[in-house]
Amino acid sequence: MKTLYGIAIAATMLWALPQTGTASANTLSSETEILTASTSTNTTITQPNDAQTDTTPQTVSRVSDKSSIDAVRNIIASSSSAARYSRSSIDDILGKSQRPKTDTPKPNDKKTVLIKPPEPVDTPKVDLVKIDKSMRKMFLLKGDEVVATYGIALGANPKGHKLREGDKRTPEGRYTLDLINERSRFYRSIRINYPSKEDLARAELLGFPPGGQIMIHGQKNGNGPHPSLNRGKDWTDGCVAISNKEMDEFLALVNIGTPIEIEW
């Protein structure tokens, strides 16, 4: 009953509208919105955001009586004030109160590009260490390629194979690098696995201890006199010496278990 009463009032007001262009349009739109609101019900819609922190309800007007909407359209369309408006314009005016206001997000022009991290580069490990005692040279080989070459110092009595403890000779033959010592008295070191079974048997026949702890190492630690001051270029007790910087590179290139060949 209230709805029909409202429609009758709207029809009377619209009939009395002035016939001017802009004023008529503004009045028609305003009064139509009032009329539409009087025939609508409010529905509360809650749309929390992603963080679930904003629960402020949004109110959307929704016309509950389709027959009332049709009646309003007919009244507006038949009035002289609305003669200049098409049905689509009237529908658009009525629709303004029915459409919820939504903010259309602007597309993000910035595209996220995933950059693959560079693959780790493995330091090339060598297959064989070769020492030429006569040349005072040590070669690191990977296949047939010489990866690095170092000048070396040998035992103070360099020529010939080591036979016993204290003879100050660097052993000859094929061995394996089997242990790294980071607390060496000579910077850093890696051990040659002398004596072999053959070395032990030979030393037993000779009646002497074979000796051991033959290392490839850096320079002497501390401020005391360097052995080379008394022994010359071959200053070790049977080990192989290189510079500290070369020792760091050597340990980066050589794995435990790498074979080593030593010859005169």
Salt bridges, closest charged atoms under 4 A:
ASP70 OD2 - LYS66 NZ 3.40
ASP70 OD1 - ARG73 NH1 3.41
ASP91 OD1 - ARG73 NE 2.36
ASP92 OD1 - ARG99 NH2 3.84
GLU119 OE2 - LYS116 NZ 3.62
ASP167 OD1 - LYS162 NZ 2.91
GLU172 OE2 - LYS133 NZ 3.03
ASP178 OD1 - ARG191 NE 3.04
GLU182 OE1 - ARG188 NE 2.75
ASP199 OD1 - HIS161 NE2 2.98
ASP199 OD1 - ARG202 NH1 3.07
ASP234 OD2 - ARG136 NH2 2.71
ASP237 OD1 - LYS168 NZ 3.37
ASP237 OD1 - ARG231 NH1 2.71
ASP248 OD1 - ARG188 NH1 2.68
GLU261 OE2 - ARG174 NH1 2.32
